[in-house]
Amino acid sequence: MQVYRRMDVGTAKPTAEEMQGVPHHMLDVAGPEENYSVARYVQDAVPIVDDILNRGRLPIVAGGTGLYIDNLIAGRQFAPFEADSGLRETLRERVKAEGLPALRVQLEQVDPEAAAKIHPNDEKRTVRALEVWLSTGKTISQHDRESREAPNRYTPLTIALNFAHRPDLWERIDRRVDEMMARGLEAEVRELLASGVPQNCTAMQAIGYKELARAISEGRPVSEGAQEVKLRSRQYAKRQLTWFRRNRQAYWFHWEKIPVFSDALDFSTKLIMDCGLQ
């Protein structure tokens, strides 16, 4: 979510002081009203990673969105989509006129594999699957299968961080949300809404923004929204841990109750040296 402009507090976007002169990429590359996607992320990030490597430097991909990281590592090619073709809007109009079941019938005919995976009420993915078929003549299932079978573009060294004890993670999350509220997260959300950013757009589905926006629109105290942010953040942290634990090649560093960043730096530096990356 740090790709979005004007979303700084809730995404913990690094400040210029925190960057300490180290070049950071892929920050503020999209407006919050845009529906940024993993496909666009890979398309934008691959040339940056390649440029860093070509200069003999070490790119560091930081963050907790496993889907985006994994697809970047794979260098995955996504089914093409011409934004100005009008096809997506045509399919959406068909949903309004004929109903989603009608499009589901068509999808089951041309791509039964995708139809079996996509929930019957998932309009977005149903439209996308038909869009790929109609624009390329190839099913999204076939395209995804070919992409998965291709070798990864990069070979990463993965370093994963966690707390040794779960209660310390929960406490850290709660304190982080409190700090964001103190730094002006409510004002940031209100400014986005006041500027016309739709409450249902992709950016506003980010944890921290969605909950506060809903509390504001419903006239509830933002403190209630903040409590929900803490809950959703804990749930997301559990999903993140599940995702990254699937990576058998990941090296885990576990914080104690109070993180000592110099220890993590030593741990990471030794790994980098041992792997011959420096």
C-alpha positions as CSV (number, residue, x, y, z in Angstrom):
1,M,0.0,0.0,0.0
2,Q,3.0,2.3,0.1
3,V,2.7,2.6,-3.6
4,Y,-0.2,5.1,-3.0
5,R,0.4,8.8,-2.7
6,R,-1.1,10.7,0.3
7,M,-1.2,7.4,2.3
8,D,1.8,7.8,4.6
9,V,0.7,7.4,8.2
10,G,-1.4,4.3,7.8
11,T,1.2,2.5,5.6
12,A,4.1,3.4,7.8
13,K,5.8,4.9,4.8
14,P,9.5,5.7,5.6
15,T,10.3,9.3,5.9
16,A,13.3,11.0,4.2
17,E,15.1,11.0,7.6
18,E,14.5,7.3,8.0
19,M,15.8,6.5,4.5
20,Q,19.1,8.0,5.5
21,G,20.0,8.7,1.9
22,V,19.4,5.1,0.8
23,P,17.4,5.0,-2.5
24,H,13.8,3.7,-2.0
25,H,11.7,2.6,-5.0
26,M,8.1,2.0,-5.6
27,L,6.8,4.6,-3.1
28,D,4.1,7.1,-4.2
29,V,3.8,5.7,-7.7
30,A,0.0,5.6,-7.9
31,G,-2.9,7.8,-6.9
32,P,-5.2,6.4,-4.2
33,E,-8.1,6.4,-6.6
34,E,-6.3,4.0,-8.9
35,N,-6.9,0.2,-8.7
36,Y,-3.2,-0.8,-8.4
37,S,-2.7,-4.6,-8.8
38,V,-0.1,-7.3,-8.4
39,A,0.3,-7.4,-12.2
40,R,1.1,-3.7,-12.4
41,Y,3.4,-4.1,-9.4
42,V,5.5,-6.8,-11.1
43,Q,5.5,-4.8,-14.4
44,D,6.8,-1.7,-12.6
45,A,9.2,-3.4,-10.1
46,V,11.0,-5.8,-12.4
47,P,12.8,-3.1,-14.4
48,I,13.9,-1.5,-11.1
49,V,15.3,-4.7,-9.7
50,D,17.0,-5.5,-13.0
51,D,18.6,-2.1,-13.1
52,I,20.0,-2.4,-9.5
53,L,21.4,-5.9,-10.3
54,N,22.9,-4.6,-13.6
55,R,24.7,-1.9,-11.6
56,G,26.2,-4.6,-9.4
57,R,24.2,-3.6,-6.4
58,L,21.9,-5.6,-4.1
59,P,18.2,-5.0,-4.3
60,I,16.3,-5.4,-1.0
61,V,12.5,-6.1,-1.3
62,A,10.9,-5.2,2.0
63,G,7.4,-5.7,3.1
64,G,4.8,-8.2,4.2
65,T,2.6,-8.7,1.2
66,G,3.6,-12.2,0.3
67,L,1.6,-12.4,-2.9
68,Y,3.3,-9.3,-4.4
69,I,6.8,-10.5,-3.3
70,D,6.3,-14.0,-4.6
71,N,5.1,-12.8,-8.0
72,L,8.0,-10.3,-8.3
73,I,10.5,-13.1,-7.5
74,A,8.9,-15.3,-10.2
75,G,8.8,-12.4,-12.6
76,R,5.4,-13.7,-13.4
77,Q,3.8,-12.6,-16.7
78,F,0.1,-11.8,-16.3
79,A,-2.6,-12.1,-18.9
80,P,-2.6,-8.8,-21.0
81,F,-5.3,-6.2,-20.6
82,E,-5.8,-3.1,-22.7
83,A,-7.2,-0.5,-20.3
84,D,-8.9,1.5,-23.0
85,S,-10.4,-1.5,-24.9
86,G,-13.8,-1.1,-23.3
87,L,-14.2,-4.9,-22.9
88,R,-14.2,-4.8,-19.1
89,E,-16.9,-2.2,-19.0
90,T,-18.9,-4.1,-21.6
91,L,-18.8,-7.2,-19.4
92,R,-19.8,-5.2,-16.4
93,E,-22.8,-3.8,-18.3
94,R,-23.8,-7.4,-19.1
95,V,-23.7,-8.2,-15.5
96,K,-26.2,-5.4,-14.8
97,A,-28.4,-6.3,-17.7
98,E,-28.3,-10.1,-17.7
99,G,-27.1,-10.9,-14.2
100,L,-23.9,-12.5,-13.0
101,P,-25.2,-16.1,-13.5
102,A,-25.3,-15.5,-17.2
103,L,-21.6,-14.7,-17.3
104,R,-21.0,-17.7,-15.1
105,V,-22.6,-19.9,-17.7
106,Q,-20.3,-18.6,-20.4
107,L,-17.2,-18.9,-18.2
108,E,-18.1,-22.6,-17.4
109,Q,-18.3,-23.2,-21.1
110,V,-14.9,-21.7,-22.1
111,D,-12.9,-22.2,-18.8
112,P,-14.5,-24.7,-16.5
113,E,-11.3,-24.9,-14.4
114,A,-11.5,-21.2,-13.6
115,A,-15.2,-21.4,-13.0
116,A,-14.7,-24.1,-10.4
117,K,-12.2,-22.0,-8.5
118,I,-14.1,-18.7,-8.6
119,H,-16.9,-18.1,-6.2
120,P,-20.3,-17.8,-7.9
121,N,-20.7,-14.3,-6.4
122,D,-17.3,-13.1,-7.3
123,E,-18.1,-10.6,-10.1
124,K,-14.6,-9.1,-10.3
125,R,-12.8,-12.4,-11.0
126,T,-15.5,-13.7,-13.3
127,V,-15.3,-10.6,-15.4
128,R,-11.5,-10.8,-15.4
129,A,-11.5,-14.5,-16.5
130,L,-13.9,-13.8,-19.4
131,E,-11.9,-10.6,-20.3
132,V,-8.8,-12.7,-20.7
133,W,-10.5,-15.3,-22.9
134,L,-12.2,-12.8,-25.1
135,S,-9.2,-10.6,-25.6
136,T,-6.5,-13.2,-26.0
137,G,-8.2,-16.4,-27.1
138,K,-6.5,-18.2,-24.2
139,T,-8.1,-19.0,-20.9
140,I,-6.9,-17.5,-17.7
141,S,-6.3,-21.0,-16.4
142,Q,-4.0,-21.8,-19.3
143,H,-2.1,-18.5,-18.9
144,D,-1.7,-19.0,-15.2
145,R,-0.5,-22.6,-15.7
146,E,2.1,-21.5,-18.2
147,S,3.3,-18.7,-15.9
148,R,3.7,-21.0,-12.9
149,E,5.7,-23.5,-14.9
150,A,8.3,-21.0,-16.0
151,P,11.4,-20.8,-13.8
152,N,11.7,-17.9,-11.3
153,R,13.3,-14.8,-12.6
154,Y,15.3,-14.2,-9.4
155,T,16.8,-16.4,-6.7
156,P,16.2,-14.6,-3.4
157,L,17.7,-14.8,0.1
158,T,14.6,-14.5,2.3
159,I,14.8,-13.2,5.8
160,A,11.7,-13.3,7.9
161,L,11.0,-11.5,11.2
162,N,8.7,-12.5,14.0
163,F,8.4,-12.3,17.7
164,A,9.5,-15.2,19.8
165,H,6.3,-15.0,21.9
166,R,2.9,-14.3,20.3
167,P,1.6,-11.9,23.1
168,D,4.6,-9.6,22.3
169,L,3.6,-9.5,18.7
170,W,0.0,-8.6,19.6
171,E,1.2,-5.9,22.0
172,R,3.5,-4.5,19.3
173,I,0.6,-4.3,16.8
174,D,-1.6,-2.5,19.3
175,R,1.1,0.0,20.1
176,R,1.7,0.6,16.4
177,V,-1.9,1.4,15.8
178,D,-2.0,3.8,18.8
179,E,1.1,5.5,17.4
180,M,-0.5,5.9,14.0
181,M,-3.6,7.4,15.5
182,A,-1.4,9.8,17.5
183,R,0.4,10.8,14.3
184,G,-2.8,11.7,12.5
185,L,-4.2,8.6,10.8
186,E,-7.8,9.9,11.3
187,A,-6.9,13.2,9.6
188,E,-5.3,11.3,6.7
189,V,-8.4,9.2,6.1
190,R,-10.7,12.2,6.3
191,E,-8.6,14.1,3.8
192,L,-8.7,11.2,1.4
193,L,-12.5,10.9,1.7
194,A,-12.9,14.7,1.4
195,S,-10.8,14.7,-1.8
196,G,-13.3,12.3,-3.5
197,V,-11.3,9.0,-3.1
198,P,-14.1,6.3,-3.2
199,Q,-14.5,4.4,0.0
200,N,-14.7,1.1,-2.0
201,C,-11.6,1.6,-4.1
202,T,-8.6,-0.7,-3.7
203,A,-6.5,1.7,-1.6
204,M,-9.2,2.3,0.9
205,Q,-9.5,-1.4,1.6
206,A,-6.1,-1.2,3.3
207,I,-6.2,-2.1,7.0
208,G,-6.4,1.1,8.9
209,Y,-8.1,3.1,6.2
210,K,-11.1,0.8,5.7
211,E,-12.0,0.6,9.4
212,L,-11.7,4.3,10.1
213,A,-13.5,5.3,6.9
214,R,-16.4,3.1,7.8
215,A,-16.5,4.5,11.4
216,I,-16.4,8.1,10.0
217,S,-19.1,7.4,7.4
218,E,-21.4,5.8,10.0
219,G,-20.9,8.5,12.5
220,R,-19.3,6.3,15.0
221,P,-16.3,7.2,17.3
222,V,-13.0,6.7,15.5
223,S,-11.8,5.0,18.6
224,E,-14.1,2.1,17.7
225,G,-12.5,2.0,14.2
226,A,-9.1,2.0,15.8
227,Q,-10.0,-1.0,17.9
228,E,-11.1,-2.8,14.7
229,V,-7.8,-1.9,13.1
230,K,-6.0,-3.7,15.9
231,L,-8.1,-6.8,15.4
232,R,-7.7,-6.8,11.6
233,S,-4.0,-6.2,12.0
234,R,-3.6,-9.2,14.3
235,Q,-5.6,-11.4,11.9
236,Y,-3.5,-10.2,9.0
237,A,-0.3,-10.9,10.9
238,K,-1.4,-14.5,11.4
239,R,-2.1,-14.9,7.7
240,Q,1.3,-13.4,6.9
241,L,3.1,-15.9,9.2
242,T,1.2,-18.8,7.5
243,W,2.2,-17.5,4.1
244,F,5.9,-17.1,4.8
245,R,6.2,-20.3,6.8
246,R,5.5,-22.1,3.6
247,N,8.9,-21.0,2.3
248,R,11.3,-23.7,3.5
249,Q,14.3,-21.6,2.4
250,A,13.4,-18.6,4.6
251,Y,15.7,-17.7,7.5
252,W,13.8,-16.6,10.6
253,F,14.9,-14.1,13.1
254,H,12.8,-13.9,16.3
255,W,12.6,-10.7,18.3
256,E,12.4,-10.8,22.1
257,K,9.8,-8.5,23.8
258,I,11.8,-5.4,22.9
259,P,13.4,-5.6,19.4
260,V,17.1,-4.9,19.2
261,F,17.6,-3.8,15.6
262,S,21.4,-4.1,15.8
263,D,20.9,-7.8,16.4
264,A,18.7,-8.2,13.3
265,L,21.3,-6.2,11.3
266,D,24.1,-8.6,12.5
267,F,22.0,-11.6,11.7
268,S,21.1,-10.4,8.2
269,T,24.6,-9.2,7.4
270,K,26.1,-12.5,8.3
271,L,23.6,-14.3,6.1
272,I,24.3,-12.0,3.1
273,M,28.0,-12.5,3.5
274,D,27.7,-16.3,3.9
275,C,25.6,-16.5,0.8
276,G,28.2,-14.5,-1.2
277,L,25.9,-11.6,-1.9
278,Q,28.4,-9.1,-0.7
